[in-house]
Structures are given as structure tokens and as C-alpha cells.
Amino acid sequence: MEMGSIGIRELTFHLCLLQMFFIHSLSITESSLLVAMAFDRYVAICHPLRYTSILTSSAVAKIGVASALRGTLIHIAPVSSLTFLPYCKNNSLSHSYCLHQDVMKLACHGSNTFNIMYGLTVILCTVTLDAVLIVLSYILIVQAVLQVTRMDRSKLFNTCVSHLCAVFLFYVPMVALSIVHRFGKYVSPLFMNLMANAYLFLPSMLNPIIYSVKSKQIREAILLTLQRRPGDS
């Protein structure tokens, strides 16, 4: 399969499926972890005295394992089903990597009903459900924060800033890419690739920066490094 609109790189079909599996499964795992982080903020703000008893090391480990299993197992069926579809000679992908909806469109004929319906079910039961749970957790957080003094409100909201930025970095590129795939038949291939790369790389690139900026020790180390003169040792 050719990757991208100009066919500079090629990838075998099975490697494409493997790449697709990891991209989609890790995406669902990340979505699950964002829900877990929202629950963490909810417990820390709404039930601070019970935080250590609720979010024990064992509970955190179970959440991590469940998130990984959820992201992995749910994509075995749709990725495997793509191997049974017939493909035309022109197997040029829209993006620089393999996505389920992109590879599915390359099939010459045959029914894509299973892939379409299963893909829709996966989105509704994972990313959409996760987004609803995150919104509900922040509704409860806002209700709890509004009951404290103004000075305490800013401190409590400040603990949620990094997580909210991570949520926006994850969902905005994903929704934008889905809209482009659904309605962007006449969109420039360059723009399609930019959106796809933003969806794949922006969260992993910016999340460490976001959480680093929130850490006082890291901020002080960065400022100290910037303030040093070239001749200083």
C-alpha cells in the first residue's frame, strides 16, 4: 500500500494492519486513561479525605490494565475483518499512516456493513462514552468547587488545568479528522495529511510540555537554564 497522496513510501498490507491496530488500540487506551484522570480529579476535589482509600495502588493498577485490555480487545475483530475484503490495484492511502476508515475505503467491492456498524459501535461505546463521563465528572467538580470560597476555587480549578488541556488535545483533532473524513470529499490532500498528523502527534508532543509547565521544580529548572549566560558552566 502506498502511504500519502504522492506515493513516496510503501507498506505491506499486514504491516499496515498491524500499524492500524496499535494506533487505534492506543487511542482507546488513552481515552480510557483520560476518564481515569477525570475520576482522580473528582475524588481529589469532592472526596479529599477518602482519596487514598479509594485510589489505592491496587485500584490504579487495575484501572491501567483494564484500559489496556479495553483498547486492545475491542479492535481485534474490525482489523481482522479487513483481511477478507478484496482490494483494487490503486491502494494509495489518504494519510501517512493506516487508519481503519481509510483502508476500508480501498476495498473494490463487497459489503462493508460489518466494518461500518462495528466502527460506529466502537466509537459510541468508547470515545463518545468516555467524553460523556469526563463531562459528568467535571459537572460534579464544578458543583463542589462553587461551594467553597473564591480563593480556594482558583486553587482547585488550577489542579484540573493540565487534564483539561490533555482532553482538548485528544478530542479536538480526533473530531476534526472525523469531520474531514465524513464531509471533506473535496478537501486538499495536504490538509487531510496535516489533520491526520495533528491527530496522531499533537497529544504526544504537547502533553509532556503541559504537565512539565505545571510542575514547579521543572519550571524553576527551565528558567534557571534560560537565565544562564553562554559562558557560565
N, C-alpha and C positions, 0 to 999 in steps of 0.2 A: 504494500500500500504506500502511496505517495503521501507525504505529510506536508501540509501547507498548500497554498494555491499555485506555487510555481514549481513544485515537484523536485526540489533540490535534494531532499532526504527521502529515503525509503525505509520501510519497516515491514517485516514479515507479518502475516496475519495473526499467528499465535502470539507473537511478541506484542502486537497491538492489543489483543485481548487481555494479555497479562498486564500491560500498562493501564488499560482502561479499568481493569478490576481494582488495581491498587489506588488509582485516582479516585474512583467513586467510593470505595470502601473507606479510605482515609477521610474523605469528605464527610461521610455519615458519622464516622467516629469523632471528627472534630465538632460536628453539630451536637452530638451527644455530650461531649465534654463541656460545651458552652452551656448546655442545660444544667449540668452538674455544678458548674461555676455559679450559675444564677441561683441554684438552690443553696450553695455555700454562702452567697451574699445574703439570701433571705434568712437563713439560720443565724448568721452573724449579727444581723441588724434586728430581726424580730424576736429571736430567742438567744441572746448572747450568753446567758447563764447555762444553757443546755448545749452550747456549741461543741464542746469537747466530748460530751456524752453521745451526741447524735453523729457527728462526723469523726468517728474513730478511725484509726489506721486501717482496721479491717474493712470498715464501710467504704473508705476511699479506694482501697484496693479492689473491692468487689465492683464498685462503680466503673473503674478503669477497665477491668476485664469484661464487664457487661457491654461497655461502649465499643470495645474492640470486636467482640463477638457479634454484636448487632451490625456493625458496619461490614464485617466480613461475610457472614452467612447470608445476608439479605441480597447480596449481589451475585451469588453463585449461579442461580437459575437464569437471570437475564443475560449474563455474559456467556454462559454455556449455550443458550438457545441461538446465539448469533452464529455459531459454527454450523448450524443446519440450514442457513439461508444461502441461496445462490447469489453470487456477486458477478457484476459485469467487469469488462476489461478495464474500464476507467474507474480506478479505485483511488482517486485523489481526495484526500480529506480536506475539510474546511479549515482545520486548525493545525498547529504544530505538534499536536499530540492526539491521542484517541479518546473520544467521548462516545458513550452509548448511542445517543441520538444521532450523532454524526455517522458512525459506522452503520447503523441501522438503515440510513437513507441510501446506502450504496447497494443494497440488495436489488437485483434485476427484477425479480417478480417473487411471488409467494406472499403469504399472509404475514403481516407484522402486527396482527391484532394482539397476540400474547405479549410481545415486547412493549407495545404502546400501553396496554392496560396494566401490565405489571410495573412498568416505569412510573405510570401515574399513581399506582397504589403505593409504591415505594416513596415517592415524593410526599404524598399525603400522610403516610404513617411515620415518616422520619423527619425530614426537614420542616415540613409545614407544622406537624405536631410539636416539634421542638421549639419553633418560633412562637407558637401559642403558649407553651409552658413558660418560656422566657418572659413573654409579655405579662402573663398572670403573676409570675414571681415578682416582677417589678411593680405591678399594681399593688400587691401586698406590701412591698418595701416602701412605696410612696405613702401608703396609708399609715404605716408605722412611723415614718420619718416626720410626717406632718403633725404628729402628736408630741414632738419634742420641741425644745427651744430653737430659735433661729441659728444660734451659734453651733449647736450640735447638728443641725440639719446639714450645714456645709461640710462638716467632718464626715458624716455618714454618707452623703452623696459622693464625696471625694473617693471613698473606698470602692465605688461602683464605676468610676470613670473608665478605668482600664478595660474592664469587662464589657462595658457598653461599646467602646471603640472596637474591641475584638468582634463583637456581634455584628456591628455595621460593616466591618471589613469582610466578614464572611458572607453575609446575606446580600449586601448590595451588588457586588459583582456577580453572584450566582443568579439573582433575579434579573439583572440586566442582560446576562448571557442567555437566559431562558427566553426573555422577550425578543432578543435579536434572532434567536433560532426560530421562534414562532411567527414573528411578523416581519423579519428582515430579509425577505427574498431578494430585494434589490439593494441591500447594503453592501458597501465596498468590502472585498475580501480582506483588505488591510485592516479595516475597522473590526471585522469579525475576529481576526487574529489578535488584535490588541485587547479586545474584550475577553477573549479566552485566556490570554496570558495574564491579564489582570486578575481573573477569577482564580487562576492556579497559583500565581506567585505573590500577589499583594499581601494576603494574610500572613504567609510565612515570612515575608520580608519585613513587614511593619509591626507585627505583634511583639517581637523581641524589643524593638525600639520603644513601643508604647509602655511595656512593663518595665523596661530599664529606666525610662524617664520618671516613672512613679517611685522608683527606689532612691531613697535619699543618699545612700552610700555610693551608688553608681553615678548619680548626678554630681556629687561632690568630686568623684574621681575624674569625670569628664571635664568639669570646669577647671580642675587643677591641671589637667593635661593641656587644655586650650590656653591657659594663662601662662604656661611655661614659655620662656624665650628659647629660640633655636639653639643658643649656646649653653643653656642650662643642662646639667647632667641629671 
